[in-house]
Amino acid sequence: MLELPDILQTWNMWVSRGSFGRQRTHTSMSTIDSHDLNGTTLRRDSTQILSATFAMAQATEQSSSCKINLNPDTAPFNSSLPTLLFLHGWPETSYSWVNQIEYFTRHGYGIIAPDMIGTGGTDNPNDLESFTFKRTASEMDELLECEELDQVIGIGHNIGSALLSRLQHYHPNRLSALVFLTLGYSVPGADLTRDFVDATNEATLAAFGYPLLGYWYFNERDDAAVVTDKHLNSYVQLDALYNIAYGTDITWAPNITEVGALERWLHADGRIPFQNEFLTDTTLAQWRTILQAQGGMDGPFKWYRAMMRGYNTADEQALKLSTSPIVTKRSLLIVGDNDPIAIPSIQLNNTVPYIPFLTVRTGTDLDRPDCST
């Protein structure tokens, strides 16, 4: 049998365990299949990425090995507290967790916050197999092994929530508890192909008056990054993408959910006013800098191509036959009260029947003083 070589997949991640925090790289070994032999890996300039995310760190470290000893610094690290694994969504990087990293580090928790494959300082392979949930869950397992962590509390947002579900299914011993933000639990066999997107859009158009996933068709296109990155250095389409992804004015929904609307929004350089302290021109500039350093949106869009083109299908079919959908660990679901895409009722329907020890919170709940228990 032909011995296939290994490829080095370099992951960039934020690590805080017994120190204030460091941006660091980890090189994983992923055995490639025969269809990967024609592909190449686009290497990130880690120096650029680390510089772009420097606001998160007091210092940076890089190594091809995970054996890095972090010296205790100013954070009150408490080894009796769990380590938190943060899995970001689209169109994000680990920088999206900057406020959570600061808060939980200050309170003594350990932090692992990787840039997902294709984003930030992590590699952007050409092959879409690298953007499958099973492959990425195995990478997460390896990263935790590398950090000598047996268990973590997993926290996922958006696509990161789907990945968190698969980490639970493929490597259940790694998670002591699960936290889903906006997007709920994904049962084994949930395969987000084009047929699924078509059916979802048809059903939600009938139920809510608009298709929830109209923007997926644009995100899946081979030329999507050409549109968003057309003026990569002048910020035009990138700023419009940030505004439509993070803007807090609920009236923005038709500009992304309707089929073709996202592309029109980008070409028109649309804007939505920021309405809270966590979304500002400063956070936009930081996000933009990271996107420029990572080479634009090609990597993030590959997640949609992999999902819609069926790269997860065989894995999902096998998982459905082999794995119970029930999760008996303590879990938390936080939904947005008025989220027009990750509609709370849908997320509850996808999650509550399968997780008996589930706590549900909304944005309104989080403003209440008694919700900390």
HUWONOR-V110028 format. One record per helix or strand of 2 or more residues. SS is the DSSP state (alpha for helix, beta for strand). FROM is the first residue (numbers start at 1). LEN is the number of residues. Records with the same first field share a line. If there is no record, write none. Layout:
SS: FROM-LEN / FROM-LEN
This chain:
beta: 6-11 / 22-10 / 41-2 / 83-5 / 110-5 / 124-2 / 152-6 / 175-7 / 331-5 / 358-5
alpha: 34-3 / 46-7 / 54-3 / 94-13 / 128-4 / 133-14 / 159-12 / 172-3 / 194-15 / 216-5 / 224-5 / 236-11 / 250-3 / 254-4 / 261-7 / 281-13 / 298-11 / 313-10 / 344-11 / 365-3
